[in-house]
Amino acid sequence: MWRTGGRTARTDLGVDRIVAAAVTLADTEGLAALSMRRVADTLGVGTMSLYTHVPGKAELLDAMVDAVHGETPRPTDVPGGWRERLTRIAHDNRDLHLRHPWLLQVPATRAVLGPNVVAKYDYELRAVDGIGLTDLEMDSVLTLVLAHVRASAQVTVDALRTRDRTGLTDDQWWQAAAPLLARVLDPARFPLATRVGAAAGAAHGAAYHGDHAFTFGLDRVLDGIQALVDSRQ
């Protein structure tokens, strides 16, 4: 199903065009809006005409996942060693999830076995090939990094959705919440929360800073991997 069939030239409708329309719909309205009927309406065709190329919604979603996984760059000349390569992979995957936040609603435990997903996995494994890890450890290291990416992206997406839903930026929300915070955050009762919260707020201008959380967490993950690599020396 990964490529269009013989009718594409005659109908100007095939898997690639259907998938592109579905991805755009999910990007703009979320995965809940995705249906064969909505995709057909977007393309200006009858719903049943889609089934000539895509068996159903589940298969369409698989094709969407595979298609967007083909967007991640795969440079072969990243300067530095495995740490720099994994850092680049993490940033590219975070960009992918922020560009297509509906990916966060797709279970990561059962991979789509499409050509782009497999090629991406093979490319990313090369970042840690030949550094003394077993095959299982290589897979586990990559899984660990991508799990951090996914978790960080989810929090960032949630923050953006909250901003859009409330119409308030983080700064505006904290300004509105300041009087309540001043009443409940008693420095005498909660000295650590007061001190640390003030430091974080001064540094980030908010209680949470997505870019900092992602970078700080990634560095700590990579430090742990460094310890594993060093233990193999």
C-alpha positions in Angstrom: 0.0 0.0 0.0 3.0 2.3 0.3 2.8 3.3 -3.4 -0.1 4.2 -5.7 -1.7 1.7 -8.0 -2.4 1.5 -11.7 -5.4 3.8 -11.6 -3.5 6.8 -10.4 -2.7 8.2 -13.8 -6.4 8.1 -14.9 -8.0 9.4 -11.7 -5.1 11.6 -10.5 -5.7 10.0 -7.1 -3.3 7.7 -5.3 -1.8 6.8 -2.0 0.6 9.7 -2.0 -2.0 12.4 -2.6 -4.4 10.8 -0.1 -1.8 10.6 2.6 -0.6 14.2 2.0 -4.2 15.4 2.4 -4.7 13.3 5.5 -1.4 14.6 7.1 -2.5 18.2 6.4 -5.9 17.6 8.0 -4.3 16.0 11.1 -1.8 18.8 11.4 -4.4 21.5 11.3 -7.4 19.9 13.1 -5.9 17.0 15.1 -6.2 13.2 14.8 -9.7 13.2 16.1 -10.8 15.0 12.9 -9.3 12.3 10.6 -11.8 10.2 8.7 -12.0 8.8 5.3 -15.0 11.1 4.6 -13.1 14.2 5.7 -10.1 13.3 3.6 -12.3 12.7 0.6 -14.0 16.0 1.1 -10.7 17.7 1.2 -9.7 16.1 -2.1 -13.1 16.8 -3.7 -13.8 13.1 -4.4 -16.2 10.5 -3.2 -15.4 8.7 0.0 -15.6 5.3 -1.7 -12.9 6.3 -4.3 -10.3 6.4 -1.5 -10.8 2.7 -0.8 -9.4 1.8 -4.2 -6.0 2.9 -2.9 -6.3 2.7 0.9 -8.1 -0.2 2.6 -9.3 1.9 5.6 -8.5 4.5 8.3 -6.1 2.3 10.2 -4.0 1.7 7.0 -4.2 5.4 6.2 -2.8 6.3 9.6 0.1 3.8 9.1 0.8 5.4 5.8 0.7 8.9 7.3 3.2 7.9 10.0 5.5 6.4 7.5 5.3 9.4 5.2 6.2 12.0 7.9 9.1 9.8 9.2 10.6 10.3 5.7 10.9 14.0 6.5 13.8 13.7 9.1 17.1 14.7 7.6 19.8 12.0 7.5 23.2 13.8 7.1 26.3 11.6 7.0 28.7 14.4 7.9 27.6 15.4 11.4 30.8 16.7 13.1 31.9 15.0 16.4 31.2 11.6 17.8 28.2 9.6 18.9 27.1 12.2 21.4 26.8 14.9 18.7 25.1 12.5 16.3 22.5 11.5 19.0 22.0 15.2 19.8 21.2 15.9 16.1 18.8 13.0 16.0 17.0 14.1 19.1 16.5 17.7 17.8 15.4 16.4 14.4 12.8 14.1 16.1 11.6 16.8 18.4 11.1 19.1 15.3 9.1 16.3 13.7 6.8 15.8 16.6 6.2 19.6 17.0 5.5 19.8 13.3 3.1 16.9 13.4 1.8 16.8 17.0 -0.8 14.1 16.2 2.2 11.7 16.1 2.1 11.8 19.9 -1.3 10.2 19.8 0.0 7.2 17.9 1.2 4.4 20.2 5.0 4.0 19.9 5.1 0.4 21.1 4.0 -1.1 17.8 6.1 0.5 15.1 4.7 1.0 11.6 6.8 -1.2 9.4 6.9 1.1 6.4 10.0 1.9 4.3 10.6 5.3 5.8 10.3 4.1 9.4 12.7 1.3 8.7 15.2 3.5 6.9 15.0 6.1 9.7 15.7 3.4 12.4 18.6 2.0 10.4 20.1 5.5 10.0 19.7 6.4 13.7 21.3 3.2 14.8 24.5 4.2 12.9 25.0 7.0 15.5 25.9 4.4 18.1 27.4 1.7 15.9 31.0 0.7 16.7 31.2 2.4 20.1 31.4 -0.9 22.1 27.7 -1.5 22.8 25.8 -4.7 22.2 23.0 -4.8 19.6 20.5 -4.8 22.4 22.2 -1.8 24.1 22.2 0.1 20.8 18.5 -0.4 20.4 17.9 0.5 24.1 20.0 3.7 23.8 18.1 4.9 20.8 14.8 4.0 22.5 15.8 6.0 25.6 16.7 9.1 23.6 13.5 9.0 21.5 11.4 8.4 24.6 12.8 11.6 26.1 12.1 13.4 22.8 8.5 12.2 22.8 7.9 13.2 26.5 9.4 16.6 26.0 7.4 17.2 22.8 4.2 16.2 24.5 4.6 18.8 27.3 5.5 21.5 24.8 2.4 20.6 22.7 0.2 20.6 25.8 1.5 24.1 26.7 0.8 25.5 23.2 -2.7 24.0 23.3 -3.3 25.5 26.7 -2.2 28.9 25.4 -4.4 28.7 22.4 -7.4 27.5 24.5 -7.1 30.1 27.2 -5.8 33.0 25.0 -3.1 33.7 27.6 0.6 33.4 27.3 2.6 31.9 30.1 3.6 35.4 31.3 0.0 36.6 31.3 -1.2 33.6 33.2 1.5 34.0 35.8 0.7 37.6 36.2 -2.9 36.7 36.8 -2.0 34.0 39.2 0.5 36.1 41.2 -1.9 37.2 43.9 -3.0 33.6 44.6 0.6 32.4 44.6 1.6 35.1 47.0 -1.1 33.9 49.5 -0.3 30.2 49.3 3.5 30.2 48.9 4.6 31.1 52.4 8.4 31.3 52.6 8.4 30.3 56.2 6.4 27.1 55.5 7.9 26.3 52.1 11.4 27.7 52.0 12.7 25.4 49.3 9.7 25.8 47.0 9.9 29.6 47.4 13.6 29.8 46.7 13.8 27.3 43.9 10.6 28.5 42.3 11.8 32.0 42.3 15.1 31.0 40.7 13.3 29.0 38.0 10.8 31.8 37.4 13.6 34.4 37.1 15.5 32.2 34.7 12.6 31.1 32.4 10.0 33.8 33.0 7.6 30.9 33.7 7.3 27.7 35.7 8.2 25.6 32.7 10.5 26.3 29.7 10.2 23.7 27.0 13.5 24.3 25.3 15.4 24.3 28.5 13.7 21.1 29.8 14.4 19.3 26.5 18.0 20.3 26.4 18.7 19.7 30.1 17.0 16.3 30.0 18.8 15.3 26.8 22.2 16.2 28.3 21.5 14.1 31.3 20.4 11.1 29.2 23.6 11.5 27.1 25.6 11.6 30.3 24.1 8.3 31.3 24.9 6.8 27.9 28.4 8.1 28.3 28.8 6.2 31.5 27.7 3.0 29.7 30.1 3.6 26.9 33.0 4.3 29.3 32.3 1.1 31.1 33.0 -0.8 27.9 36.5 0.7 27.5 
